Amino acid sequence: MPAVAGDPPKHYPLPRGLRDLWQRRTRAVHAVDGMSAGLSRRFTLGVVGESGCGKTTFARCIAGLEEATDGEIRLERARLPYLARQRPMAALREIQMVFQNPDASLNPQHTVGESVARPLVRLRGLSRGQVRPRVAELFRAVNLPEDYVNRLPHELSGGEKQRVAIARALAADPAVVICDEPISALDVSVQASLMNLLVDLQQAQGTSYLFISHDLAAVRHLADWIAVVYLGRIWETGPASEVFGPPYHPYTEALLSAAPTPDPDAPQERIRLEGSVPSAVGVPSGCRFHTRCPRKIGPICEQQEPPWREGANGHRICCHRPLAELAALQQGS
């Protein structure tokens, strides 16, 4: 049974100008449009894509920080209200979030111990006597010295503050932790340490992760299942082992070609995408990726929505090219 599942589109209406009034139209930014995901227990879903593709908006809708335009968000089998403030306390406890920038989510006037204690009191109802040993236990779980509980956020490094943010998210004993680019602003050595920490905590506590990143190496290390997102939609999804081997969606292929390899002498053809990401106000017709696609066929890509192609082990790609044709092109490149 999924711990959490959702397909919440999010459109931001734009102010109507004189031309909109004259043409009697309403325009909107289609930040998320047709994305659907589900998480089971002890499972990590990686969501990857360029900046501005809708990853964070999708996560914030799941967490209730943004009000979805439509669709459903379910915890176990119960449908949740769109906004967190409308959800029951049990649902707030079950879905927690780790943000990209811990400085924006830790109160600079409170000690980090107080920040971790807050969900223990508000979401779990622990007494003062119960809170102190539990905070110490959480600090040990994220490999921070117990005496750090009395420090203010500015006294910690970036990696240490992110560990505090993870401890705070785990304090409520949630079913799902949404990690929104939690390591992107950190040094490489600190990133590796935090990724290993997330893996260890999942094995120990059974938590599920919705892990959002543009870093394919991090997603490959952590995720059981991967969804590749472009312009508010999922274009490829499947087990990590399948997504990182051909056939790829042409967008995934371009992302993989841009990722650094550990062997500098290994042959690697860089695929450069033409142009910039189109505006989410005027989404291209047909395949949304056709304006930049290195495998574009022709008018069919510009005029018709591509079909889903079914691969092995649940691997799916949304493309006009058959999977065998994509694999032949990509293995020969």
C-alpha positions as CSV (number, residue, x, y, z in Angstrom):
1,M,0.0,0.0,0.0
2,P,1.5,3.4,-0.9
3,A,2.5,5.6,2.1
4,V,1.7,8.7,0.0
5,A,0.4,9.2,-3.5
6,G,-0.6,12.2,-5.6
7,D,-1.2,13.8,-8.9
8,P,-1.7,17.5,-8.1
9,P,-1.4,19.9,-11.0
10,K,-0.5,23.5,-10.1
11,H,-1.3,26.5,-12.3
12,Y,-0.6,30.1,-11.3
13,P,-3.1,32.5,-12.9
14,L,-1.5,35.6,-14.5
15,P,-2.9,39.1,-14.2
16,R,-5.1,39.9,-17.2
17,G,-3.8,42.7,-19.5
18,L,-5.7,44.7,-22.1
19,R,-5.0,42.1,-24.8
20,D,-6.3,39.3,-22.5
21,L,-9.5,41.3,-21.8
22,W,-10.0,42.0,-25.5
23,Q,-9.5,38.4,-26.5
24,R,-11.5,37.1,-23.4
25,R,-8.7,34.8,-22.3
26,T,-7.2,33.8,-19.0
27,R,-3.5,32.8,-19.0
28,A,-1.7,30.7,-16.4
29,V,1.7,29.3,-15.6
30,H,1.5,25.5,-15.9
31,A,4.1,24.8,-13.2
32,V,3.0,21.2,-12.7
33,D,0.8,19.6,-15.3
34,G,0.1,15.8,-15.3
35,M,2.6,14.5,-12.8
36,S,1.6,11.5,-10.7
37,A,3.6,9.6,-8.1
38,G,3.3,7.1,-5.3
39,L,5.6,5.9,-2.5
40,S,5.5,2.7,-0.6
41,R,7.2,2.1,2.7
42,R,11.1,2.1,2.8
43,F,11.1,3.4,-0.7
44,T,12.9,6.3,-2.4
45,L,11.5,8.1,-5.4
46,G,14.0,10.4,-7.1
47,V,12.6,13.3,-9.1
48,V,15.1,14.8,-11.5
49,G,15.1,17.7,-14.0
50,E,16.5,21.1,-14.8
51,S,15.8,24.1,-12.6
52,G,12.3,25.5,-13.2
53,C,10.8,22.2,-14.4
54,G,8.3,21.9,-11.6
55,K,10.0,19.5,-9.2
56,T,9.8,21.8,-6.1
57,T,6.3,22.9,-6.8
58,F,5.1,19.3,-7.1
59,A,6.8,18.5,-3.7
60,R,5.3,21.6,-2.0
61,C,1.9,20.6,-3.2
62,I,2.4,17.1,-1.7
63,A,3.5,18.7,1.6
64,G,0.6,21.1,1.6
65,L,2.7,24.3,1.3
66,E,1.2,25.1,-2.1
67,E,-2.5,24.7,-2.9
68,A,-2.9,22.3,-5.8
69,T,-5.2,23.4,-8.7
70,D,-6.8,20.0,-9.0
71,G,-6.1,16.2,-8.5
72,E,-5.7,14.1,-5.4
73,I,-3.2,13.7,-2.6
74,R,-3.6,10.5,-0.6
75,L,-1.9,9.3,2.6
76,E,-2.5,5.6,2.8
77,R,-6.1,5.5,1.5
78,A,-7.2,8.8,2.9
79,R,-7.5,11.9,0.7
80,L,-5.8,14.9,2.1
81,P,-6.9,18.6,1.8
82,Y,-4.6,20.6,-0.4
83,L,-3.2,22.9,2.3
84,A,-1.3,21.8,5.3
85,R,-3.3,24.0,7.7
86,Q,-6.4,22.1,6.7
87,R,-5.0,18.7,7.3
88,P,-5.5,16.6,10.5
89,M,-2.6,16.5,12.9
90,A,-1.9,12.8,12.0
91,A,-1.3,13.8,8.4
92,L,1.0,16.6,9.3
93,R,3.0,14.2,11.4
94,E,3.3,11.7,8.6
95,I,4.7,14.0,5.9
96,Q,7.7,16.1,6.7
97,M,10.1,18.2,4.5
98,V,13.8,19.0,4.4
99,F,14.5,22.2,2.4
100,Q,17.4,23.1,0.3
101,N,18.5,25.9,2.5
102,P,18.5,25.1,6.2
103,D,19.1,28.7,7.1
104,A,15.7,29.6,5.8
105,S,14.0,26.9,7.9
106,L,15.9,27.2,11.2
107,N,14.9,30.1,13.6
108,P,18.2,32.0,14.2
109,Q,16.9,33.1,17.6
110,H,16.3,29.5,18.8
111,T,18.9,26.8,19.6
112,V,19.0,23.9,17.2
113,G,17.8,21.7,20.1
114,E,14.7,23.8,20.5
115,S,14.0,23.5,16.7
116,V,14.2,19.7,16.9
117,A,12.1,19.7,20.1
118,R,9.2,21.7,18.6
119,P,7.7,18.9,16.4
120,L,8.1,16.5,19.4
121,V,5.8,18.7,21.4
122,R,3.4,19.9,18.7
123,L,3.0,16.8,16.6
124,R,3.7,14.0,19.0
125,G,2.5,15.6,22.3
126,L,5.6,14.6,24.3
127,S,6.1,16.1,27.8
128,R,9.1,18.2,28.7
129,G,10.7,15.3,30.5
130,Q,10.2,13.1,27.4
131,V,11.5,15.7,24.9
132,R,15.1,16.1,26.2
133,P,16.2,12.4,25.8
134,R,14.5,12.1,22.5
135,V,16.3,15.2,21.2
136,A,19.6,13.7,22.3
137,E,18.7,10.5,20.6
138,L,17.9,12.3,17.3
139,F,21.2,14.2,17.4
140,R,23.0,10.9,17.8
141,A,21.1,9.4,14.9
142,V,22.3,12.2,12.6
143,N,25.9,12.0,14.0
144,L,25.9,15.3,15.8
145,P,27.4,15.7,19.4
146,E,24.7,15.9,22.0
147,D,26.1,19.2,23.3
148,Y,25.2,20.8,20.0
149,V,21.6,21.1,21.3
150,N,22.5,24.4,23.0
151,R,24.0,26.0,19.9
152,L,22.4,28.6,17.6
153,P,22.2,27.9,13.9
154,H,25.0,30.4,13.0
155,E,27.4,28.4,15.2
156,L,27.1,25.3,12.9
157,S,28.5,24.6,9.4
158,G,26.2,24.1,6.4
159,G,26.4,20.3,6.6
160,E,25.7,20.4,10.4
161,K,22.7,22.6,9.9
162,Q,21.3,20.2,7.3
163,R,21.8,17.3,9.7
164,V,19.7,19.3,12.3
165,A,17.0,19.8,9.6
166,I,17.0,16.1,8.9
167,A,16.7,15.4,12.7
168,R,13.8,17.8,13.0
169,A,12.0,16.1,10.0
170,L,12.5,12.7,11.6
171,A,11.3,13.9,15.1
172,A,7.7,13.4,14.2
173,D,8.4,9.8,13.1
174,P,7.0,10.5,9.6
175,A,6.1,7.9,7.0
176,V,7.5,10.2,4.2
177,V,10.3,12.8,4.2
178,I,10.3,15.1,1.2
179,C,13.9,16.2,0.5
180,D,14.1,19.2,-1.8
181,E,17.6,19.5,-3.1
182,P,18.9,18.9,0.4
183,I,22.6,18.6,-0.5
184,S,23.0,20.8,-3.6
185,A,24.6,23.7,-1.7
186,L,27.1,21.6,0.2
187,D,30.7,20.5,-0.5
188,V,31.1,17.2,-2.3
189,S,32.5,15.4,0.8
190,V,29.6,16.7,2.9
191,Q,27.1,15.6,0.2
192,A,28.5,12.0,0.4
193,S,28.2,12.0,4.1
194,L,24.6,13.2,4.1
195,M,23.6,10.7,1.4
196,N,25.0,7.8,3.4
197,L,23.2,9.2,6.5
198,L,19.8,9.2,4.6
199,V,20.4,5.6,3.5
200,D,21.2,4.5,7.1
201,L,18.2,6.3,8.6
202,Q,15.9,4.7,6.1
203,Q,17.2,1.3,6.9
204,A,16.9,1.9,10.6
205,Q,13.5,3.7,10.7
206,G,11.7,2.5,7.5
207,T,11.1,6.1,6.3
208,S,10.2,6.7,2.6
209,Y,11.9,9.6,0.7
210,L,10.7,11.8,-2.1
211,F,14.2,13.0,-3.2
212,I,14.3,16.0,-5.5
213,S,17.5,16.9,-7.3
214,H,19.2,17.9,-10.5
215,D,22.2,15.8,-9.5
216,L,21.9,12.5,-11.3
217,A,24.7,10.9,-9.3
218,A,23.0,11.6,-6.0
219,V,19.7,10.3,-7.3
220,R,21.3,7.1,-8.7
221,H,22.9,6.5,-5.2
222,L,19.7,6.9,-3.3
223,A,16.7,6.2,-5.4
224,D,14.8,2.9,-6.0
225,W,12.6,4.6,-8.7
226,I,13.2,7.7,-10.8
227,A,10.9,10.1,-12.5
228,V,12.4,12.5,-15.1
229,V,10.6,15.8,-15.3
230,Y,10.5,18.5,-18.0
231,L,8.2,21.5,-18.2
232,G,5.8,20.3,-15.5
233,R,5.4,16.7,-16.8
234,I,7.0,13.3,-16.3
235,W,8.7,11.9,-19.5
236,E,10.5,8.9,-18.2
237,T,9.9,6.7,-15.1
238,G,11.2,3.4,-13.9
239,P,13.6,1.5,-11.6
240,A,17.0,3.3,-11.3
241,S,18.7,0.4,-12.9
242,E,16.6,0.8,-16.1
243,V,16.6,4.6,-16.3
244,F,20.4,4.7,-16.2
245,G,20.7,2.3,-19.2
246,P,19.4,2.7,-22.7
247,P,16.9,3.3,-24.1
248,Y,16.5,6.7,-22.5
249,H,14.1,9.5,-23.2
250,P,16.0,12.0,-25.3
251,Y,15.8,14.5,-22.4
252,T,17.2,11.9,-20.0
253,E,19.9,11.2,-22.5
254,A,20.9,14.8,-22.6
255,L,21.0,15.1,-18.8
256,L,23.1,11.9,-18.5
257,S,25.6,13.2,-21.2
258,A,26.1,16.4,-19.1
259,A,26.9,14.5,-15.9
260,P,30.6,14.3,-15.1
261,T,32.2,10.8,-15.2
262,P,34.8,9.5,-12.7
263,D,37.1,8.4,-15.6
264,P,38.4,11.5,-17.5
265,D,39.6,9.3,-20.3
266,A,36.3,7.6,-20.9
267,P,34.7,8.5,-24.3
268,Q,31.6,10.6,-23.7
269,E,29.6,12.5,-26.3
270,R,28.1,15.7,-24.9
271,I,24.5,16.4,-26.1
272,R,23.8,20.1,-26.0
273,L,20.2,21.0,-25.9
274,E,19.3,23.8,-28.3
275,G,17.7,27.0,-26.9
276,S,16.2,27.5,-23.4
277,V,13.3,25.9,-21.6
278,P,10.1,27.2,-23.1
279,S,7.8,29.4,-21.0
280,A,5.3,27.5,-18.9
281,V,2.7,30.0,-20.0
282,G,2.8,29.1,-23.6
283,V,3.5,25.4,-23.5
284,P,4.6,24.0,-26.9
285,S,2.0,21.9,-28.8
286,G,2.6,18.2,-29.4
287,C,5.6,17.0,-27.4
288,R,6.7,19.7,-25.0
289,F,10.3,18.8,-25.6
290,H,10.3,19.0,-29.4
291,T,11.7,22.6,-29.4
292,R,15.0,21.2,-27.9
293,C,14.9,17.5,-28.8
294,P,18.1,16.0,-30.4
295,R,16.0,13.0,-31.6
296,K,13.1,15.0,-33.1
297,I,11.4,13.1,-36.0
298,G,9.4,15.9,-37.6
299,P,5.9,17.4,-37.7
300,I,4.5,14.5,-35.6
301,C,6.5,15.7,-32.7
302,E,5.2,19.2,-33.1
303,Q,1.6,18.3,-33.5
304,Q,0.8,15.2,-31.5
305,E,1.2,14.2,-27.9
306,P,3.7,11.3,-27.7
307,P,2.5,7.9,-26.5
308,W,3.9,6.0,-23.5
309,R,6.2,3.2,-24.5
310,E,6.4,0.2,-22.1
311,G,9.8,-1.2,-21.3
312,A,11.1,-3.9,-18.9
313,N,10.4,-3.9,-15.2
314,G,7.9,-1.0,-15.3
315,H,10.2,1.3,-17.2
316,R,8.2,3.8,-19.3
317,I,9.2,6.5,-21.8
318,C,6.9,9.1,-23.3
319,C,8.2,9.5,-26.9
320,H,7.1,9.1,-30.6
321,R,10.2,6.9,-31.3
322,P,9.8,3.2,-30.4
323,L,12.1,2.0,-27.6
324,A,14.2,-0.3,-29.9
325,E,14.8,2.7,-32.2
326,L,15.9,4.9,-29.3
327,A,18.2,2.2,-28.0
328,A,19.8,1.7,-31.4
329,L,20.4,5.5,-31.7
330,Q,21.8,5.9,-28.2
331,Q,24.1,2.8,-28.2
332,G,25.5,3.9,-31.5
333,S,26.2,7.5,-30.4
